[in-house]
Amino acid sequence: MIYVAVRRAFVPVVRTLYRLEVRGAERVPAEGPVVVAANHVSVLDPFVLSVSIERPLRYLGKAELWKLRPLVPVLDALGAIPVARDMGDTAAIATALAALELGEAVGIFPQGSVRRDAWRRGAARLALASGAPLLPVRIIGTDEALRPRHVGFPRVVVLIGEPLPVDRAEPTAELASALTVRLRAAVEALGS
């Protein structure tokens, strides 16, 4: 599988450059559907998260990435799911739900973009519609590694929390909002 090969290539690089420390890796369900939801402070976050979690992740990513022609074959080979942001992309949601129904892990950054303060309901909606648990993850240090006009090599820490069980339910705005508040609190409660 291409994901496994790409991950193997990135593991030593990320672990060496950023002295990556992962806490709570044993909390990642070994199999079955799971929505992996992490904070988003840098464009490096998907790479760091993929190195930190042993299972393959199907990421939801902004559709604009598919406009970068050299990236398209890589994104497609890795099983990334393009999302047209700010419009409730039902096709992306259906693709992510299908992956969860197959027992896959789907990675999502509820902030929607780097450093956005508001958290969107997408992760909660996926968990509610599928009954998959939400896995809260906090990434620390990637904002110091790569930001406009700055590249650094700080220590990066990934903290993985206990999965939040979710009962399958109609993902109404009210339920998804309440679950998003709970998810955000779980991510932010993970220490540094």
Secondary structure, DSSP 8 states (H G I E B T S, - for coil): -HHHHHHHHHHHHHHHHH--EEE-GGGS-SSS-EEEEE---STTHHHHHHHH-SS-EEEEEEGGGGGSGGGHHHHHHTT-EEE-TTTT-HHHHHHHHHHHHTT-EEEE-TTSSTT-SS--SHHHHHHHHH---EEEEEEESHHHHEETTEE-----EEEE---B--------HHHHHHHHHHHHHHHHHS--
